[in-house]
Amino acid sequence: MERLFETLFGANGRISRARYWRSVLLFSVAGLFTATILFTTAAIAAPLFILMVVIVFIPWLIWGFAIHTERLHDRDKSAWWLLVFYVVPGALSHFANAAWLAETVGTVLCFILALTGLALLIWGFVEIGCLCGTAGPNRYGANPLAARNINSVRSATP
C-alpha cells in the first residue's frame, strides 16, 4: 500500500516516457470519474460539493503534479518548469481575454498573448511527453530505463 501511495503521490525520482503516458492515461480516466463525482455532488448540495473537492479533487491534482514532476526530473529539470508550461499559459490566456475587450490594439495584443501561451503549451508537451530522458543518472536519481534493464537481466540469469 505504501508503494502505491509513493507511486501516485511521490514527486521524487524519475519515470520513463512509457510509464508517464500510462500514468497520464490512468490520470485522465480518474479525472473523468472525479468530474462525475464533483458534478453529482454539486447538484445535490453545496456543502457536500466542498467536502468532495477536498476528498477527491485535491488528491487528483497532487497526483497530476507528481506525474509531471517525475517526468521533468527524468529530463533533469526541476518542478518549477511546471509554472512555465502550465501556469504562465493560463495567465496569458486570461490577459488575452481581457485584451480582447479593448479596441484594435487589444485585438493584436490578444493574438500575441494567445500565441505565446500556445507556444509554451506546445513546448511543455514536447519537453515532458515526447523527448527522451537524460542518459545515465542525474541529480534526481538513476535512469529508470537502465534500472529496468538491470532488473530484467538479473531475473533472466539462473
ABEGO torsion letter per residue (X at the ends): XAAAAAAAABABEBBBAAAAAAAAAAAAAAAAAAAAAAAAAAAABAAAAAAAAAAAAAAAAAAAAAAAAAAAAAAGBBAAAAAAAAAAAAAAAAAAAAAAABBAAAAAAAAAAAAAAAAAAAAAAAAAAABBBBBEBBAAEBBAAAAAAAAAAAAABX
